[in-house]
Amino acid sequence: MRWTALGKVLLAVVSALAFSGVIPAASSAADGTPVRFAARVSWIAAETMVVATDAGQAVSVDLSQVAQDEYQRLATGARVIVSGALEGRGVLATSIESLEP
């Protein structure tokens, strides 16, 4: 199997999420906990965005509940505020605020 650059990035992100302490392991106790944090966009594809927190942790963000106009113009490296709730090993976002002019 030949790994593309995107495949390598996805593997790195999945590995980082699996070993990070920012998002707890999937548990019903953590699911639904409200969160709001600043981060930098690592990548966006369809309804998924991965961001890096100021502490350097990669976090997967489900954008399915966010209006597309809140994130359609974001580019890699853009600073954002993510609001939502913990869900499994990521965040189900309800709002993405760009900190870029």
N, C-alpha and C positions, 0 to 999 in steps of 0.2 A: 504494500500500500504506500503510495507516495503522498507525503504531506505537503499541502500548499501553505502559503504564508498565513492565510485565514485559518486553516485547520490548526496550525501551531498556536495561533493566538487564542482560538477557542479552547484548546487543550490547556493552555496556561491559565485562562480565566476560570475554567472549571476546577482546575487544581487549586487555584488561589481561594475560590469559594469554599472548597471542601476543607481546606486547612485554616481558614480565617476564623478569628474569634468574634468578628463584628456581627455576623449573622449566625445565630445559634442553629444547631441541628433542627431538622423538622420536628416540631412538637406542637401539640394542640395548645399548650400553655403560651407559647410565643406567638402563634398565629393570631393576627388581628391587632397586635400591639402597635399603636400609632408611632410613626417615626417622622422626623424632619431633619435633614442634614445637608450640608454643602459638599459638593464634589466636583470633579472634572470629568467630562465625557471621554470615555475610552473609545467606544464605538456604538453605533445604532444600526440595527437591522430589523426591518418590519416593525413589530410591536415589542421589541426587546432592546434595552440599552444597558450597557455596562459602564459604570462610573468608578472612579478611584476617589476614595475619601481623602481628606487632608492627612489622615494617618497612614495612607498608602494601601488601604484595603480595597480590593475589587468587590463590587456589589452588583448583582444582576437586578435590573429593574424591569418589571412587566408594565408596558405602556398601554395595555388594552383598555384601561379606564380613563385615559387622559385624552383630551381633545388634541387632534393631530396638529393644530396650529400652535400648540404649546411646545412642540419639539421638532417640527418638520425642518426648521432652518438651523438647528443646532449642528455644529461641526465638532470633529474630534478636538479636544482641548478646551472646549467651551466650559465656563464655570456655571453651575446650576445649583438650585435648591430643590431637593427632591422631598415631596410630602407624600405620605401613604401609610401602609401598614405592612408589618412583617408577614410573609407568607412562605412557608417552607424554608428554603435557603436563600430567599431574595426578598424583594420589596414589591408589593402591588401598589404602583403609584396612583395617586389621585390628582396630583399637580406637579408640573415641572416649571420652575421659574428660571428664566435665563438671567444671569448676572452680567451678560455682555451687552454693550450699548447697541 
